[in-house]
Amino acid sequence: MAELTCQGLVELVTDYLDDALDERTANLFEQHVSLCPGCATYLSQMKETASLVGEIPVETLSEEMHRTLLEAFRDFAL
């Protein structure tokens, strides 16, 4: 992974926020965010969302809510 795309960043943001990326990937992530205002905004929004909502265990979601959330983010684009 010599370069991280916006789509790649979106796919990695949860692992980044959980500090679960290896050092090289985390560096690529941070480099991309420093150069891409759209992704910097996205990361900021994800951090804010996580702090406001907190952690909701997947197993506590109803089937309807699970489907609703999946549908809401299925076509999400930067």
PyMOL Python script that loads the backbone (N, CA, C, O; Angstrom):
from pymol import cmd

cmd.read_pdbstr("""\
ATOM      1  N   MET A   1       0.846  -1.165   0.000  1.00  0.00           N
ATOM      2  CA  MET A   1       0.000   0.000   0.000  1.00  0.00           C
ATOM      3  C   MET A   1       0.900   1.239   0.000  1.00  0.00           C
ATOM      4  O   MET A   1       1.185   1.801   1.057  1.00  0.00           O
ATOM      5  N   ALA A   2       1.337   1.652  -1.162  1.00  0.00           N
ATOM      6  CA  ALA A   2       2.239   2.781  -1.274  1.00  0.00           C
ATOM      7  C   ALA A   2       1.514   4.102  -1.082  1.00  0.00           C
ATOM      8  O   ALA A   2       2.110   5.082  -0.635  1.00  0.00           O
ATOM      9  N   GLU A   3       0.232   4.131  -1.417  1.00  0.00           N
ATOM     10  CA  GLU A   3      -0.569   5.340  -1.290  1.00  0.00           C
ATOM     11  C   GLU A   3      -1.941   4.958  -0.754  1.00  0.00           C
ATOM     12  O   GLU A   3      -2.484   3.914  -1.113  1.00  0.00           O
ATOM     13  N   LEU A   4      -2.488   5.788   0.087  1.00  0.00           N
ATOM     14  CA  LEU A   4      -3.801   5.514   0.654  1.00  0.00           C
ATOM     15  C   LEU A   4      -4.816   6.427  -0.025  1.00  0.00           C
ATOM     16  O   LEU A   4      -4.659   7.648  -0.032  1.00  0.00           O
ATOM     17  N   THR A   5      -5.849   5.829  -0.591  1.00  0.00           N
ATOM     18  CA  THR A   5      -6.915   6.591  -1.232  1.00  0.00           C
ATOM     19  C   THR A   5      -7.942   7.023  -0.192  1.00  0.00           C
ATOM     20  O   THR A   5      -7.918   6.557   0.947  1.00  0.00           O
ATOM     21  N   CYS A   6      -8.839   7.912  -0.588  1.00  0.00           N
ATOM     22  CA  CYS A   6      -9.922   8.331   0.312  1.00  0.00           C
ATOM     23  C   CYS A   6     -10.777   7.129   0.706  1.00  0.00           C
ATOM     24  O   CYS A   6     -11.141   6.984   1.873  1.00  0.00           O
ATOM     25  N   GLN A   7     -11.096   6.274  -0.252  1.00  0.00           N
ATOM     26  CA  GLN A   7     -11.896   5.081   0.051  1.00  0.00           C
ATOM     27  C   GLN A   7     -11.149   4.169   1.028  1.00  0.00           C
ATOM     28  O   GLN A   7     -11.747   3.611   1.948  1.00  0.00           O
ATOM     29  N   GLY A   8      -9.851   4.026   0.820  1.00  0.00           N
ATOM     30  CA  GLY A   8      -9.049   3.216   1.734  1.00  0.00           C
ATOM     31  C   GLY A   8      -9.058   3.780   3.143  1.00  0.00           C
ATOM     32  O   GLY A   8      -9.115   3.034   4.120  1.00  0.00           O
ATOM     33  N   LEU A   9      -9.003   5.104   3.242  1.00  0.00           N
ATOM     34  CA  LEU A   9      -9.048   5.742   4.549  1.00  0.00           C
ATOM     35  C   LEU A   9     -10.375   5.458   5.243  1.00  0.00           C
ATOM     36  O   LEU A   9     -10.401   5.129   6.429  1.00  0.00           O
ATOM     37  N   VAL A  10     -11.470   5.584   4.510  1.00  0.00           N
ATOM     38  CA  VAL A  10     -12.792   5.310   5.081  1.00  0.00           C
ATOM     39  C   VAL A  10     -12.850   3.889   5.622  1.00  0.00           C
ATOM     40  O   VAL A  10     -13.420   3.651   6.687  1.00  0.00           O
ATOM     41  N   GLU A  11     -12.265   2.950   4.899  1.00  0.00           N
ATOM     42  CA  GLU A  11     -12.278   1.554   5.322  1.00  0.00           C
ATOM     43  C   GLU A  11     -11.418   1.312   6.560  1.00  0.00           C
ATOM     44  O   GLU A  11     -11.631   0.336   7.280  1.00  0.00           O
ATOM     45  N   LEU A  12     -10.447   2.195   6.814  1.00  0.00           N
ATOM     46  CA  LEU A  12      -9.523   2.004   7.933  1.00  0.00           C
ATOM     47  C   LEU A  12      -9.820   2.876   9.146  1.00  0.00           C
ATOM     48  O   LEU A  12      -9.192   2.707  10.192  1.00  0.00           O
ATOM     49  N   VAL A  13     -10.765   3.803   9.026  1.00  0.00           N
ATOM     50  CA  VAL A  13     -10.948   4.801  10.083  1.00  0.00           C
ATOM     51  C   VAL A  13     -11.275   4.175  11.434  1.00  0.00           C
ATOM     52  O   VAL A  13     -10.774   4.648  12.454  1.00  0.00           O
ATOM     53  N   THR A  14     -12.082   3.145  11.478  1.00  0.00           N
ATOM     54  CA  THR A  14     -12.416   2.517  12.762  1.00  0.00           C
ATOM     55  C   THR A  14     -11.177   1.903  13.398  1.00  0.00           C
ATOM     56  O   THR A  14     -10.941   2.071  14.595  1.00  0.00           O
ATOM     57  N   ASP A  15     -10.390   1.196  12.604  1.00  0.00           N
ATOM     58  CA  ASP A  15      -9.151   0.617  13.141  1.00  0.00           C
ATOM     59  C   ASP A  15      -8.194   1.711  13.600  1.00  0.00           C
ATOM     60  O   ASP A  15      -7.505   1.552  14.607  1.00  0.00           O
ATOM     61  N   TYR A  16      -8.150   2.818  12.866  1.00  0.00           N
ATOM     62  CA  TYR A  16      -7.288   3.933  13.265  1.00  0.00           C
ATOM     63  C   TYR A  16      -7.730   4.475  14.619  1.00  0.00           C
ATOM     64  O   TYR A  16      -6.908   4.662  15.516  1.00  0.00           O
ATOM     65  N   LEU A  17      -9.015   4.724  14.764  1.00  0.00           N
ATOM     66  CA  LEU A  17      -9.529   5.266  16.020  1.00  0.00           C
ATOM     67  C   LEU A  17      -9.363   4.285  17.177  1.00  0.00           C
ATOM     68  O   LEU A  17      -9.255   4.701  18.331  1.00  0.00           O
ATOM     69  N   ASP A  18      -9.341   2.991  16.878  1.00  0.00           N
ATOM     70  CA  ASP A  18      -9.122   1.966  17.903  1.00  0.00           C
ATOM     71  C   ASP A  18      -7.638   1.687  18.127  1.00  0.00           C
ATOM     72  O   ASP A  18      -7.281   0.806  18.909  1.00  0.00           O
ATOM     73  N   ASP A  19      -6.770   2.441  17.438  1.00  0.00           N
ATOM     74  CA  ASP A  19      -5.318   2.256  17.521  1.00  0.00           C
ATOM     75  C   ASP A  19      -4.920   0.820  17.173  1.00  0.00           C
ATOM     76  O   ASP A  19      -4.066   0.215  17.822  1.00  0.00           O
ATOM     77  N   ALA A  20      -5.574   0.290  16.119  1.00  0.00           N
ATOM     78  CA  ALA A  20      -5.347  -1.099  15.725  1.00  0.00           C
ATOM     79  C   ALA A  20      -4.576  -1.234  14.410  1.00  0.00           C
ATOM     80  O   ALA A  20      -4.438  -2.340  13.886  1.00  0.00           O
ATOM     81  N   LEU A  21      -4.076  -0.124  13.876  1.00  0.00           N
ATOM     82  CA  LEU A  21      -3.301  -0.192  12.632  1.00  0.00           C
ATOM     83  C   LEU A  21      -1.830  -0.408  12.937  1.00  0.00           C
ATOM     84  O   LEU A  21      -1.321   0.060  13.955  1.00  0.00           O
ATOM     85  N   ASP A  22      -1.151  -1.120  12.050  1.00  0.00           N
ATOM     86  CA  ASP A  22       0.286  -1.238  12.207  1.00  0.00           C
ATOM     87  C   ASP A  22       0.903   0.142  11.947  1.00  0.00           C
ATOM     88  O   ASP A  22       0.264   1.017  11.362  1.00  0.00           O
ATOM     89  N   GLU A  23       2.129   0.321  12.381  1.00  0.00           N
ATOM     90  CA  GLU A  23       2.782   1.631  12.316  1.00  0.00           C
ATOM     91  C   GLU A  23       2.834   2.206  10.900  1.00  0.00           C
ATOM     92  O   GLU A  23       2.581   3.395  10.708  1.00  0.00           O
ATOM     93  N   ARG A  24       3.155   1.388   9.922  1.00  0.00           N
ATOM     94  CA  ARG A  24       3.262   1.862   8.534  1.00  0.00           C
ATOM     95  C   ARG A  24       1.912   2.345   8.016  1.00  0.00           C
ATOM     96  O   ARG A  24       1.825   3.410   7.404  1.00  0.00           O
ATOM     97  N   THR A  25       0.868   1.573   8.257  1.00  0.00           N
ATOM     98  CA  THR A  25      -0.464   1.949   7.789  1.00  0.00           C
ATOM     99  C   THR A  25      -0.962   3.192   8.526  1.00  0.00           C
ATOM    100  O   THR A  25      -1.584   4.063   7.918  1.00  0.00           O
ATOM    101  N   ALA A  26      -0.698   3.279   9.820  1.00  0.00           N
ATOM    102  CA  ALA A  26      -1.088   4.465  10.591  1.00  0.00           C
ATOM    103  C   ALA A  26      -0.383   5.707  10.051  1.00  0.00           C
ATOM    104  O   ALA A  26      -0.985   6.778   9.971  1.00  0.00           O
ATOM    105  N   ASN A  27       0.865   5.570   9.689  1.00  0.00           N
ATOM    106  CA  ASN A  27       1.608   6.699   9.111  1.00  0.00           C
ATOM    107  C   ASN A  27       1.015   7.122   7.774  1.00  0.00           C
ATOM    108  O   ASN A  27       0.872   8.316   7.512  1.00  0.00           O
ATOM    109  N   LEU A  28       0.669   6.155   6.923  1.00  0.00           N
ATOM    110  CA  LEU A  28       0.026   6.471   5.640  1.00  0.00           C
ATOM    111  C   LEU A  28      -1.315   7.153   5.874  1.00  0.00           C
ATOM    112  O   LEU A  28      -1.657   8.110   5.179  1.00  0.00           O
ATOM    113  N   PHE A  29      -2.068   6.668   6.842  1.00  0.00           N
ATOM    114  CA  PHE A  29      -3.357   7.249   7.193  1.00  0.00           C
ATOM    115  C   PHE A  29      -3.175   8.712   7.600  1.00  0.00           C
ATOM    116  O   PHE A  29      -3.859   9.594   7.081  1.00  0.00           O
ATOM    117  N   GLU A  30      -2.263   8.962   8.520  1.00  0.00           N
ATOM    118  CA  GLU A  30      -2.030  10.318   9.015  1.00  0.00           C
ATOM    119  C   GLU A  30      -1.487  11.243   7.930  1.00  0.00           C
ATOM    120  O   GLU A  30      -1.827  12.426   7.893  1.00  0.00           O
ATOM    121  N   GLN A  31      -0.650  10.712   7.056  1.00  0.00           N
ATOM    122  CA  GLN A  31      -0.129  11.509   5.951  1.00  0.00           C
ATOM    123  C   GLN A  31      -1.280  11.908   5.024  1.00  0.00           C
ATOM    124  O   GLN A  31      -1.363  13.061   4.602  1.00  0.00           O
ATOM    125  N   HIS A  32      -2.162  10.967   4.707  1.00  0.00           N
ATOM    126  CA  HIS A  32      -3.290  11.261   3.832  1.00  0.00           C
ATOM    127  C   HIS A  32      -4.181  12.337   4.461  1.00  0.00           C
ATOM    128  O   HIS A  32      -4.576  13.288   3.787  1.00  0.00           O
ATOM    129  N   VAL A  33      -4.497  12.185   5.745  1.00  0.00           N
ATOM    130  CA  VAL A  33      -5.355  13.155   6.438  1.00  0.00           C
ATOM    131  C   VAL A  33      -4.720  14.547   6.417  1.00  0.00           C
ATOM    132  O   VAL A  33      -5.421  15.550   6.285  1.00  0.00           O
ATOM    133  N   SER A  34      -3.410  14.605   6.545  1.00  0.00           N
ATOM    134  CA  SER A  34      -2.735  15.912   6.565  1.00  0.00           C
ATOM    135  C   SER A  34      -2.783  16.614   5.211  1.00  0.00           C
ATOM    136  O   SER A  34      -2.621  17.832   5.138  1.00  0.00           O
ATOM    137  N   LEU A  35      -3.004  15.852   4.140  1.00  0.00           N
ATOM    138  CA  LEU A  35      -3.013  16.418   2.790  1.00  0.00           C
ATOM    139  C   LEU A  35      -4.398  16.512   2.172  1.00  0.00           C
ATOM    140  O   LEU A  35      -4.560  17.132   1.121  1.00  0.00           O
ATOM    141  N   CYS A  36      -5.407  15.906   2.805  1.00  0.00           N
ATOM    142  CA  CYS A  36      -6.737  15.816   2.210  1.00  0.00           C
ATOM    143  C   CYS A  36      -7.778  16.442   3.149  1.00  0.00           C
ATOM    144  O   CYS A  36      -8.182  15.824   4.134  1.00  0.00           O
ATOM    145  N   PRO A  37      -8.203  17.653   2.843  1.00  0.00           N
ATOM    146  CA  PRO A  37      -9.170  18.319   3.718  1.00  0.00           C
ATOM    147  C   PRO A  37     -10.474  17.534   3.900  1.00  0.00           C
ATOM    148  O   PRO A  37     -11.043  17.541   4.991  1.00  0.00           O
ATOM    149  N   GLY A  38     -10.949  16.868   2.866  1.00  0.00           N
ATOM    150  CA  GLY A  38     -12.174  16.080   2.972  1.00  0.00           C
ATOM    151  C   GLY A  38     -12.031  14.951   3.965  1.00  0.00           C
ATOM    152  O   GLY A  38     -12.929  14.716   4.774  1.00  0.00           O
ATOM    153  N   CYS A  39     -10.920  14.254   3.914  1.00  0.00           N
ATOM    154  CA  CYS A  39     -10.691  13.143   4.841  1.00  0.00           C
ATOM    155  C   CYS A  39     -10.411  13.649   6.248  1.00  0.00           C
ATOM    156  O   CYS A  39     -10.769  12.990   7.224  1.00  0.00           O
ATOM    157  N   ALA A  40      -9.776  14.813   6.366  1.00  0.00           N
ATOM    158  CA  ALA A  40      -9.554  15.409   7.687  1.00  0.00           C
ATOM    159  C   ALA A  40     -10.902  15.731   8.331  1.00  0.00           C
ATOM    160  O   ALA A  40     -11.096  15.499   9.525  1.00  0.00           O
ATOM    161  N   THR A  41     -11.823  16.261   7.542  1.00  0.00           N
ATOM    162  CA  THR A  41     -13.167  16.557   8.045  1.00  0.00           C
ATOM    163  C   THR A  41     -13.881  15.274   8.427  1.00  0.00           C
ATOM    164  O   THR A  41     -14.516  15.204   9.479  1.00  0.00           O
ATOM    165  N   TYR A  42     -13.781  14.250   7.573  1.00  0.00           N
ATOM    166  CA  TYR A  42     -14.422  12.959   7.849  1.00  0.00           C
ATOM    167  C   TYR A  42     -13.889  12.374   9.161  1.00  0.00           C
ATOM    168  O   TYR A  42     -14.671  11.922   9.997  1.00  0.00           O
ATOM    169  N   LEU A  43     -12.580  12.381   9.344  1.00  0.00           N
ATOM    170  CA  LEU A  43     -11.983  11.849  10.573  1.00  0.00           C
ATOM    171  C   LEU A  43     -12.480  12.635  11.784  1.00  0.00           C
ATOM    172  O   LEU A  43     -12.809  12.046  12.814  1.00  0.00           O
ATOM    173  N   SER A  44     -12.536  13.940  11.667  1.00  0.00           N
ATOM    174  CA  SER A  44     -13.026  14.774  12.758  1.00  0.00           C
ATOM    175  C   SER A  44     -14.477  14.436  13.096  1.00  0.00           C
ATOM    176  O   SER A  44     -14.840  14.344  14.269  1.00  0.00           O
ATOM    177  N   GLN A  45     -15.302  14.252  12.070  1.00  0.00           N
ATOM    178  CA  GLN A  45     -16.699  13.892  12.291  1.00  0.00           C
ATOM    179  C   GLN A  45     -16.829  12.525  12.950  1.00  0.00           C
ATOM    180  O   GLN A  45     -17.668  12.337  13.831  1.00  0.00           O
ATOM    181  N   MET A  46     -16.014  11.584  12.533  1.00  0.00           N
ATOM    182  CA  MET A  46     -16.059  10.247  13.130  1.00  0.00           C
ATOM    183  C   MET A  46     -15.628  10.291  14.595  1.00  0.00           C
ATOM    184  O   MET A  46     -16.216   9.605  15.431  1.00  0.00           O
ATOM    185  N   LYS A  47     -14.611  11.086  14.914  1.00  0.00           N
ATOM    186  CA  LYS A  47     -14.178  11.235  16.307  1.00  0.00           C
ATOM    187  C   LYS A  47     -15.295  11.842  17.150  1.00  0.00           C
ATOM    188  O   LYS A  47     -15.573  11.383  18.258  1.00  0.00           O
ATOM    189  N   GLU A  48     -15.934  12.883  16.607  1.00  0.00           N
ATOM    190  CA  GLU A  48     -17.029  13.543  17.329  1.00  0.00           C
ATOM    191  C   GLU A  48     -18.198  12.581  17.525  1.00  0.00           C
ATOM    192  O   GLU A  48     -18.769  12.517  18.614  1.00  0.00           O
ATOM    193  N   THR A  49     -18.552  11.843  16.496  1.00  0.00           N
ATOM    194  CA  THR A  49     -19.645  10.873  16.597  1.00  0.00           C
ATOM    195  C   THR A  49     -19.344   9.832  17.664  1.00  0.00           C
ATOM    196  O   THR A  49     -20.198   9.513  18.492  1.00  0.00           O
ATOM    197  N   ALA A  50     -18.133   9.310  17.638  1.00  0.00           N
ATOM    198  CA  ALA A  50     -17.755   8.293  18.623  1.00  0.00           C
ATOM    199  C   ALA A  50     -17.818   8.841  20.041  1.00  0.00           C
ATOM    200  O   ALA A  50     -18.223   8.132  20.962  1.00  0.00           O
ATOM    201  N   SER A  51     -17.422  10.092  20.225  1.00  0.00           N
ATOM    202  CA  SER A  51     -17.440  10.644  21.578  1.00  0.00           C
ATOM    203  C   SER A  51     -18.868  10.934  22.042  1.00  0.00           C
ATOM    204  O   SER A  51     -19.169  10.819  23.230  1.00  0.00           O
ATOM    205  N   LEU A  52     -19.738  11.306  21.122  1.00  0.00           N
ATOM    206  CA  LEU A  52     -21.126  11.608  21.493  1.00  0.00           C
ATOM    207  C   LEU A  52     -21.956  10.350  21.717  1.00  0.00           C
ATOM    208  O   LEU A  52     -22.766  10.284  22.641  1.00  0.00           O
ATOM    209  N   VAL A  53     -21.747   9.363  20.869  1.00  0.00           N
ATOM    210  CA  VAL A  53     -22.555   8.147  20.929  1.00  0.00           C
ATOM    211  C   VAL A  53     -21.979   7.139  21.907  1.00  0.00           C
ATOM    212  O   VAL A  53     -22.716   6.406  22.567  1.00  0.00           O
ATOM    213  N   GLY A  54     -20.681   7.107  21.993  1.00  0.00           N
ATOM    214  CA  GLY A  54     -20.039   6.105  22.820  1.00  0.00           C
ATOM    215  C   GLY A  54     -20.055   4.764  22.100  1.00  0.00           C
ATOM    216  O   GLY A  54     -20.248   4.704  20.886  1.00  0.00           O
ATOM    217  N   GLU A  55     -19.858   3.735  22.826  1.00  0.00           N
ATOM    218  CA  GLU A  55     -19.807   2.406  22.228  1.00  0.00           C
ATOM    219  C   GLU A  55     -21.138   1.695  22.422  1.00  0.00           C
ATOM    220  O   GLU A  55     -21.610   1.514  23.545  1.00  0.00           O
ATOM    221  N   ILE A  56     -21.725   1.299  21.313  1.00  0.00           N
ATOM    222  CA  ILE A  56     -22.975   0.549  21.351  1.00  0.00           C
ATOM    223  C   ILE A  56     -22.664  -0.874  20.878  1.00  0.00           C
ATOM    224  O   ILE A  56     -22.329  -1.072  19.710  1.00  0.00           O
ATOM    225  N   PRO A  57     -22.769  -1.849  21.753  1.00  0.00           N
ATOM    226  CA  PRO A  57     -22.494  -3.230  21.343  1.00  0.00           C
ATOM    227  C   PRO A  57     -23.468  -3.667  20.239  1.00  0.00           C
ATOM    228  O   PRO A  57     -24.678  -3.482  20.365  1.00  0.00           O
ATOM    229  N   VAL A  58     -22.940  -4.238  19.180  1.00  0.00           N
ATOM    230  CA  VAL A  58     -23.747  -4.667  18.042  1.00  0.00           C
ATOM    231  C   VAL A  58     -24.870  -5.598  18.482  1.00  0.00           C
ATOM    232  O   VAL A  58     -25.983  -5.525  17.961  1.00  0.00           O
ATOM    233  N   GLU A  59     -24.582  -6.456  19.424  1.00  0.00           N
ATOM    234  CA  GLU A  59     -25.584  -7.435  19.844  1.00  0.00           C
ATOM    235  C   GLU A  59     -26.792  -6.787  20.545  1.00  0.00           C
ATOM    236  O   GLU A  59     -27.811  -7.448  20.742  1.00  0.00           O
ATOM    237  N   THR A  60     -26.691  -5.512  20.921  1.00  0.00           N
ATOM    238  CA  THR A  60     -27.829  -4.845  21.550  1.00  0.00           C
ATOM    239  C   THR A  60     -28.746  -4.173  20.526  1.00  0.00           C
ATOM    240  O   THR A  60     -29.821  -3.693  20.887  1.00  0.00           O
ATOM    241  N   LEU A  61     -28.340  -4.131  19.265  1.00  0.00           N
ATOM    242  CA  LEU A  61     -29.159  -3.518  18.220  1.00  0.00           C
ATOM    243  C   LEU A  61     -30.248  -4.478  17.750  1.00  0.00           C
ATOM    244  O   LEU A  61     -30.009  -5.676  17.598  1.00  0.00           O
ATOM    245  N   SER A  62     -31.424  -3.949  17.526  1.00  0.00           N
ATOM    246  CA  SER A  62     -32.486  -4.769  16.949  1.00  0.00           C
ATOM    247  C   SER A  62     -32.125  -5.070  15.495  1.00  0.00           C
ATOM    248  O   SER A  62     -31.287  -4.390  14.903  1.00  0.00           O
ATOM    249  N   GLU A  63     -32.753  -6.080  14.933  1.00  0.00           N
ATOM    250  CA  GLU A  63     -32.518  -6.416  13.518  1.00  0.00           C
ATOM    251  C   GLU A  63     -32.870  -5.229  12.627  1.00  0.00           C
ATOM    252  O   GLU A  63     -32.165  -4.926  11.664  1.00  0.00           O
ATOM    253  N   GLU A  64     -33.969  -4.564  12.964  1.00  0.00           N
ATOM    254  CA  GLU A  64     -34.396  -3.401  12.170  1.00  0.00           C
ATOM    255  C   GLU A  64     -33.345  -2.289  12.223  1.00  0.00           C
ATOM    256  O   GLU A  64     -33.018  -1.703  11.191  1.00  0.00           O
ATOM    257  N   MET A  65     -32.816  -1.994  13.406  1.00  0.00           N
ATOM    258  CA  MET A  65     -31.802  -0.946  13.538  1.00  0.00           C
ATOM    259  C   MET A  65     -30.524  -1.348  12.810  1.00  0.00           C
ATOM    260  O   MET A  65     -29.892  -0.515  12.160  1.00  0.00           O
ATOM    261  N   HIS A  66     -30.147  -2.600  12.915  1.00  0.00           N
ATOM    262  CA  HIS A  66     -28.962  -3.105  12.221  1.00  0.00           C
ATOM    263  C   HIS A  66     -29.114  -2.866  10.711  1.00  0.00           C
ATOM    264  O   HIS A  66     -28.208  -2.328  10.074  1.00  0.00           O
ATOM    265  N   ARG A  67     -30.246  -3.260  10.150  1.00  0.00           N
ATOM    266  CA  ARG A  67     -30.504  -3.059   8.713  1.00  0.00           C
ATOM    267  C   ARG A  67     -30.516  -1.578   8.353  1.00  0.00           C
ATOM    268  O   ARG A  67     -29.973  -1.181   7.322  1.00  0.00           O
ATOM    269  N   THR A  68     -31.132  -0.769   9.197  1.00  0.00           N
ATOM    270  CA  THR A  68     -31.215   0.671   8.954  1.00  0.00           C
ATOM    271  C   THR A  68     -29.822   1.301   8.908  1.00  0.00           C
ATOM    272  O   THR A  68     -29.525   2.100   8.021  1.00  0.00           O
ATOM    273  N   LEU A  69     -28.987   0.942   9.854  1.00  0.00           N
ATOM    274  CA  LEU A  69     -27.627   1.487   9.877  1.00  0.00           C
ATOM    275  C   LEU A  69     -26.812   1.022   8.679  1.00  0.00           C
ATOM    276  O   LEU A  69     -26.105   1.817   8.060  1.00  0.00           O
ATOM    277  N   LEU A  70     -26.908  -0.254   8.353  1.00  0.00           N
ATOM    278  CA  LEU A  70     -26.183  -0.753   7.184  1.00  0.00           C
ATOM    279  C   LEU A  70     -26.627  -0.031   5.916  1.00  0.00           C
ATOM    280  O   LEU A  70     -25.798   0.350   5.089  1.00  0.00           O
ATOM    281  N   GLU A  71     -27.919   0.152   5.768  1.00  0.00           N
ATOM    282  CA  GLU A  71     -28.449   0.844   4.592  1.00  0.00           C
ATOM    283  C   GLU A  71     -28.001   2.303   4.558  1.00  0.00           C
ATOM    284  O   GLU A  71     -27.670   2.824   3.493  1.00  0.00           O
ATOM    285  N   ALA A  72     -27.989   2.953   5.696  1.00  0.00           N
ATOM    286  CA  ALA A  72     -27.609   4.370   5.764  1.00  0.00           C
ATOM    287  C   ALA A  72     -26.174   4.591   5.321  1.00  0.00           C
ATOM    288  O   ALA A  72     -25.870   5.618   4.714  1.00  0.00           O
ATOM    289  N   PHE A  73     -25.292   3.657   5.611  1.00  0.00           N
ATOM    290  CA  PHE A  73     -23.882   3.861   5.297  1.00  0.00           C
ATOM    291  C   PHE A  73     -23.409   3.075   4.072  1.00  0.00           C
ATOM    292  O   PHE A  73     -22.250   3.189   3.674  1.00  0.00           O
ATOM    293  N   ARG A  74     -24.288   2.287   3.481  1.00  0.00           N
ATOM    294  CA  ARG A  74     -23.913   1.453   2.335  1.00  0.00           C
ATOM    295  C   ARG A  74     -23.329   2.262   1.188  1.00  0.00           C
ATOM    296  O   ARG A  74     -22.304   1.882   0.623  1.00  0.00           O
ATOM    297  N   ASP A  75     -23.966   3.366   0.840  1.00  0.00           N
ATOM    298  CA  ASP A  75     -23.533   4.172  -0.293  1.00  0.00           C
ATOM    299  C   ASP A  75     -22.833   5.460   0.122  1.00  0.00           C
ATOM    300  O   ASP A  75     -22.735   6.400  -0.666  1.00  0.00           O
ATOM    301  N   PHE A  76     -22.346   5.501   1.365  1.00  0.00           N
ATOM    302  CA  PHE A  76     -21.674   6.695   1.861  1.00  0.00           C
ATOM    303  C   PHE A  76     -20.408   6.965   1.058  1.00  0.00           C
ATOM    304  O   PHE A  76     -19.596   6.063   0.851  1.00  0.00           O
ATOM    305  N   ALA A  77     -20.244   8.182   0.614  1.00  0.00           N
ATOM    306  CA  ALA A  77     -19.052   8.570  -0.143  1.00  0.00           C
ATOM    307  C   ALA A  77     -18.532   9.891   0.401  1.00  0.00           C
ATOM    308  O   ALA A  77     -19.294  10.716   0.904  1.00  0.00           O
ATOM    309  N   LEU A  78     -17.225  10.077   0.292  1.00  0.00           N
ATOM    310  CA  LEU A  78     -16.632  11.357   0.693  1.00  0.00           C
ATOM    311  C   LEU A  78     -16.911  12.405  -0.347  1.00  0.00           C
ATOM    312  O   LEU A  78     -16.495  13.553  -0.194  1.00  0.00           O
TER     313      LEU A  78
END
""", "prot")
cmd.dss("prot")
cmd.show_as("cartoon", "prot")
cmd.util.cbc("prot")
cmd.orient("prot")
